[in-house]
Amino acid sequence: MAWIADTYAKTFGHKDVNAHACVTGKPLNQGGIHGRHEAPSRGIYLGLDHFLHDKCYMGLIDVPTGWKNKTFILQVDKMAALITGGRLENNFGLTTLSTLDRDSNLDILIISSLVYCENSALDHAVTEGFTTVGYYVMLYFHYSGAKCIGVMEGEDCIYNTLGIIPKELRDYKNQNGSIVNFPKARQYEGKDLKNEKCDILVLTAGRNVVTSATAGKIQAKIVVEGSDASITPSAHQLLINHCVLVLPDIYVNTGGLTMSYFEYVKNLNHMSFGRVSLKYERDATLEILRSVQESLERRFGRSGGAIVVTPNSTFRKQLEGASEQTIVDSALDYTLERMSFDLIKTAQRYNLGLDLKAAAYMNAIENIFQTYRESGLGY
């Protein structure tokens, strides 16, 4: 991405002070943002987390709330480096940059400032399955109390009902280039690992992974569509009919794009998040502590000495100021939380039940209509 930004800055953007905002996913020292690498996985985790703690939806599928003792199976792409068909666009023009032999399959449509990926191809680009998106999904789930019992990387599948430790599998994959023969799990010998019994099935790679022919065999209570169009429309309806909660791609697959937007805003501002307000917030917090101390001394006196109000270790760490990653992670969490509330509210208003994909599209259409009407373009 740094190469793309540099090429744009030297051609069309040589007079544009915001040239580096033309593309996101750049290295940190080239205008990138902390947390972008794991953002797609974090979006999947946060999107599921909000629903796992919703008593109403967990009651609909007869699953206890929370992460504790949940089992999950993770499906990832073995080679996700092929980004042919991933279309990049913004709003300037339709200029295709030649990327020479090393990127001969990548056609980029340059448009003014923001470049974004239409189908999350870049979130999975130049990665090999488990080592990026899959690893962070597995890690977030593991630390929250869930247990991974199976991993599918292309045709390679491993299975262990006692659980698979994310770091151990990552280290083995890095050393051997594959998850095959991972010593703490057995090679799966069944027909399709996706059909094994578990609480959560996470799909993070490939289109049409679940079709009408295979949907009825899935035993998971929750299916997370972590990549675009992993589930066909007919399969989606079949899963709902079988009381399976499907978290749609339009919802859980937004983490990377949301973080890209934060990077875009950072590039336009030419400043990291939190840098301007850091000292002010720290001074204001210390002033609050002093005010509390003075109030206590006025009430109880100082006969036994000054009443010293000191921050504990957690509060002291907060006083050091929020890092850029802390700020953008918090913003991403808030974004997914707000989206989940909107989905639930829309689903309840139109009596959609478990059909969150319909609720998501209805939210989008209503927002578009509202914008047109308030702009005087609607009737």
Residue pairs with C-beta under 8 A, 6 or more apart in sequence:
1 23
1 24
1 25
1 26
1 27
1 30
1 32
2 26
2 27
2 30
4 22
4 23
4 97
4 108
4 115
5 19
5 20
5 22
5 23
5 26
5 30
5 31
7 97
8 19
8 22
8 23
8 97
8 110
9 16
9 19
9 20
9 22
12 92
12 95
12 110
13 19
13 22
18 113
18 267
18 268
20 26
20 30
20 31
20 267
21 31
21 113
21 114
21 264
21 267
21 268
22 90
22 110
22 112
22 113
22 114
22 115
23 88
23 115
24 32
24 33
24 36
24 114
24 115
24 116
24 259
24 260
24 261
24 263
24 264
25 32
25 36
25 122
25 260
25 263
26 32
26 263
28 34
31 263
31 266
31 267
32 263
33 259
33 262
33 263
33 266
33 324
33 328
34 323
34 324
34 325
34 328
35 42
35 259
35 325
35 328
35 329
35 332
36 256
36 259
36 260
36 263
37 132
38 136
39 123
39 255
39 256
39 258
39 259
39 260
39 332
40 120
40 123
40 124
40 133
40 136
40 226
40 253
40 255
40 256
41 132
41 133
41 134
41 135
41 136
41 137
41 139
41 140
41 255
42 136
42 140
42 255
42 329
42 332
43 252
43 253
43 254
43 255
43 256
43 258
43 332
43 336
44 137
44 140
44 202
44 204
44 224
44 226
44 252
44 253
44 255
45 136
45 137
45 140
45 141
45 144
46 255
46 332
46 333
46 336
46 337
47 224
47 247
47 251
47 252
47 254
47 255
47 336
47 339
47 340
48 200
48 222
48 224
48 247
48 252
49 67
49 144
50 336
50 337
50 340
50 341
51 57
51 58
51 222
51 245
51 247
51 340
52 58
52 65
52 66
52 67
52 70
52 222
53 65
53 66
54 65
54 340
54 344
55 65
56 344
57 245
57 344
57 354
58 64
58 65
60 243
60 245
60 353
60 354
61 221
61 222
61 243
61 244
61 245
61 354
62 221
62 243
63 199
63 221
63 222
66 145
67 141
67 144
67 145
67 146
68 145
69 145
69 146
69 147
70 141
70 145
70 146
70 147
70 199
70 200
71 146
71 147
71 148
71 149
71 161
71 198
71 199
71 200
72 141
72 146
72 147
72 148
72 149
72 198
72 199
72 200
72 201
72 202
73 148
73 149
73 150
73 151
73 152
73 193
73 194
73 196
73 198
73 200
73 201
73 202
73 220
74 130
74 134
74 137
74 138
74 148
74 150
74 151
74 152
74 202
74 204
75 152
75 193
75 194
75 201
75 202
75 203
75 204
75 205
75 206
75 209
76 129
76 130
76 133
76 134
76 151
76 152
76 153
76 204
76 205
77 124
77 129
77 153
77 154
77 204
77 205
77 206
78 128
78 129
78 153
78 154
78 155
78 156
79 128
79 129
79 154
80 124
80 125
80 127
80 128
80 129
80 132
80 133
80 205
81 125
81 126
81 127
81 128
82 105
83 105
83 106
83 121
83 122
83 124
83 125
83 126
84 105
84 106
85 119
85 121
86 106
86 117
86 118
86 119
86 120
86 121
86 122
86 125
87 107
87 109
87 117
87 118
87 119
88 108
88 109
88 115
88 116
88 117
88 118
88 122
89 109
89 111
89 115
89 116
89 118
90 109
90 110
90 111
90 112
90 113
90 114
90 115
90 116
91 111
91 112
91 113
91 114
92 110
92 111
92 112
92 113
93 110
93 111
93 112
94 109
94 111
95 109
95 110
96 107
96 108
96 109
96 110
97 108
97 110
99 106
99 108
108 115
113 264
113 268
114 260
114 261
114 264
116 257
116 260
117 123
117 256
117 257
119 228
119 229
120 227
120 228
120 253
120 256
120 257
122 256
123 133
123 256
124 132
124 133
124 204
124 205
124 227
127 133
129 153
129 154
129 205
130 138
130 151
130 153
130 169
130 170
130 173
130 179
131 170
131 173
131 174
133 204
133 205
133 226
134 151
134 153
134 204
135 166
135 169
135 170
137 202
137 204
137 226
138 148
138 151
138 164
138 166
138 169
139 166
139 167
141 148
141 200
141 202
142 148
142 165
142 166
146 199
146 200
147 163
148 163
148 164
148 166
149 159
149 160
149 161
149 162
149 163
149 164
149 196
149 198
150 157
150 158
150 159
150 160
150 164
150 188
150 193
150 196
150 198
151 157
151 158
151 164
151 169
151 179
151 185
152 193
152 194
153 178
153 179
156 178
156 179
156 180
157 187
157 188
157 193
158 164
158 179
158 180
158 182
158 185
158 186
158 187
158 188
159 185
159 186
159 187
159 188
159 193
159 196
160 184
160 185
160 186
164 182
164 184
164 185
165 184
168 184
169 179
169 182
169 184
169 185
172 179
172 182
172 183
173 179
180 187
181 187
190 196
192 214
192 217
194 201
194 209
194 210
194 214
194 217
194 218
194 220
195 214
195 217
195 218
195 219
196 219
197 219
197 220
198 219
198 220
199 220
199 221
199 222
200 220
200 221
200 222
200 223
200 224
201 218
201 220
201 222
201 223
201 224
202 224
202 226
203 209
203 210
203 223
203 224
203 225
203 226
203 227
203 230
203 231
204 226
204 227
205 227
205 230
206 227
206 230
207 227
207 228
207 229
207 230
208 229
208 230
208 231
208 232
209 230
209 231
210 218
210 223
210 230
210 231
210 232
210 235
210 239
211 232
211 234
211 235
212 232
212 234
212 235
212 238
214 235
215 231
215 234
215 235
215 236
215 238
215 239
215 242
216 238
216 242
218 239
218 242
218 244
220 244
221 244
221 245
222 244
222 245
222 246
222 247
223 231
223 239
223 244
223 245
223 246
223 247
224 247
224 252
225 231
225 246
225 247
225 248
225 249
225 252
225 253
226 249
226 252
226 253
227 249
227 253
228 249
228 253
229 249
230 249
231 239
231 246
236 246
236 248
236 357
239 246
240 246
240 353
240 354
240 355
243 354
244 354
245 354
245 356
246 354
246 356
246 357
247 356
248 356
248 357
248 360
250 357
250 360
250 361
250 364
251 339
251 340
251 343
251 356
251 360
254 335
254 336
254 339
255 332
255 336
258 332
258 335
259 328
259 332
262 273
262 328
262 331
262 332
266 272
266 273
272 324
273 324
273 327
273 328
274 321
274 322
274 323
274 324
274 326
274 327
278 321
278 322
279 321
281 321
282 319
282 320
282 321
285 318
285 319
286 319
289 309
289 310
289 311
290 309
292 309
293 306
293 307
293 308
293 309
296 307
296 309
297 306
297 307
300 307
311 318
311 319
322 330
342 363
343 356
343 359
343 360
343 363
344 359
346 352
346 359
346 362
346 363
346 366
347 353
347 355
347 356
347 358
347 359
350 358
350 359
350 362
352 358
352 359
369 378
372 378
